[in-house]
Amino acid sequence: MFTTGRLIFIAFFVIAFIILMTLSYRKDSGNHQSYYKGAAKKVAIYGTIAIIVFVALRFLIAKLI
């Protein structure tokens, strides 16, 4: 299904992507602490609310049908 050239390209792309993302994260990690303080709590709260709403809607729709 995949040729040797494609497999080499995929391997090179994945390795380069991981290295560049790691370098970018390390370079930008100082800004994360000042600009995104408390963001993890907000994401967790809003994600939980979204899951609860979707589950409630599913049970409501299942009972109506």
C-alpha positions in Angstrom: 0.0 0.0 0.0 2.8 2.4 0.9 5.9 2.7 -1.1 9.3 2.9 0.4 9.6 6.6 -0.4 6.3 7.4 1.3 7.3 5.5 4.4 10.6 7.5 4.5 8.7 10.7 4.1 6.2 9.8 6.9 9.0 8.9 9.2 10.9 12.1 8.4 7.8 14.2 8.8 6.8 12.7 12.2 10.3 13.1 13.6 10.6 16.7 12.3 7.2 17.6 13.6 7.9 16.3 17.1 11.2 18.1 17.3 9.8 21.4 16.0 6.8 21.2 18.3 9.1 20.5 21.3 11.4 23.4 20.5 8.4 25.8 19.9 6.9 24.8 23.2 10.1 25.3 25.2 10.5 28.7 23.5 7.0 29.8 24.4 6.7 28.2 27.8 7.5 31.4 29.6 4.5 33.1 28.0 2.1 30.3 29.0 2.5 31.1 32.7 1.6 34.7 32.4 -1.1 34.7 29.6 -2.9 31.4 30.3 -3.0 31.4 34.1 -6.0 29.3 35.2 -6.9 28.2 31.7 -6.8 24.5 32.5 -9.5 24.9 35.1 -11.7 26.7 32.7 -11.2 24.1 30.0 -12.0 21.3 32.6 -15.1 23.1 33.8 -16.5 23.9 30.4 -15.7 20.5 29.0 -17.5 18.8 31.9 -20.5 21.0 31.4 -20.5 20.2 27.7 -20.4 16.4 28.4 -23.2 16.7 30.9 -25.4 18.6 28.5 -24.8 16.1 25.7 -25.5 13.1 27.9 -28.7 14.8 29.2 -29.8 15.6 25.7 -29.2 12.0 24.6 -31.3 10.6 27.4 -34.1 13.2 26.8 -34.2 12.4 23.1 -34.1 8.6 23.8 -37.1 8.9 26.0 -39.1 11.0 23.5 -38.5 8.5 20.7 
